[in-house]
């Protein structure tokens, strides 16, 4: 039986026998992590319809600056804290923060300001927790393994993103909104033993000269090194542009949907957003588990990264020609499911070319600061287009198609560079330590 299971993993999922334990624990880790986040996400998004587009843009502006300060603080932690403590400490800190938010809602008469602070904090957490997880995965697995395994691991994220929103869908109206924060905090605490196991695991031997994660020492270096590496590396700047274009397209859809939900009360909105998340992530699971690794191995990273941007060009053009709500919802489903199943794991493969210091310092700059900077800029851009110039969905969809075309070009270029690059190439930041 044990042999049959190993053969099934090897033939169907392309996971080798000595990798199974580490891959399954990684799957469970990201499943639990994303379930916790997707309990919080509908709670956050339900709040947005209480505010105007301008108010929301100000919150996204605050999120950008808070994210920048938080990434600087994280740079200090990366430089000083022993590696074996670093990742568990991150998730323990976030668990404590959500417990604090819950307690605040129980003792304060008005939660108006707490809601806005919570919205900003969850928006920061949304980017940061995923960035840290994938930095950790790029530390555990080699470049060759990433092509085969990251799709399956990403299916764990999609599975958790199905389980998570099911909680507010089923219980938001019964329990209320704020008790959901307690459950999310408990799930974040649950993943800490899984992280410790992966740090110590010997489930597969060293490959390609990659050392095991070093737990006894801090990564070291300067706290600001992530910003320096980002601005001095064409490769990292290209990844940043990739993220920026993705956020622009995300923002346009998010604002349109947010405005459609004004008529509903908060519990109904939480349930509605949860149902959207449930639909998107159910679609993403099987794609990530069975298609992403094969796509990357057979066709390379350029088609893998370029597939979803190319589909969005067509999707936005369809919305521009026929600006119907059903098409906009379909575009959102394709965009998000494609990102979780294909684009995100493909993008994370790019970081297997760089050093540990770059993975843990420059990557959060890209994933958090650049992403939230894109939110801020495109949030205000949408407000200007929709309210300043009075553009409707047709015109905004035309702009979206142009942005998606540019995103396709950047995605394919990054994928081609990755396929041709050597791990020790001089153009790579931290190349001497790269895997």
Buried (B, 14 or more C-beta within 10 A) or exposed (E): EEEEEBEEBBEEBBBBBEBBBBBBBBBBBBBBBBBBBBBBBBBBBBBBBBBEBEEBBBBBBBBBBBBBEBBBEBBEBBBEBEBBBBBBBBBBEBBEBBBEBBEBBEEEEEBEEBBBBBBBBBBBBBBBBBBBBBBBBBBBBBBBBBBBBBBBBBBBBBBBBBBBBBBBBEBBBEBEBBBBBBBBBEBBBBBBEBBBBBBEBEBBEEBEEBEEBBEEEBBEBEBBBBBBBBEEBEBBBBBBBBBBBBBBBBBBBBBBBBBBBEEBEBBBBBBBBBBBBBBBBBBBBEBBBBBBBEBBBEEBBBBBBBBBBBBBBEBBBBBBEEBEEEBBBBBBBBBBBBBBBBBBBBBBBBBBBBBBBBBBBBBBBBBBBBBBBBBBBBBBBBBEBBEEEEBEBEBBBBBBBEBBBBBBEBBBBBBBBBEEBEBEEEEBBBBEBBB
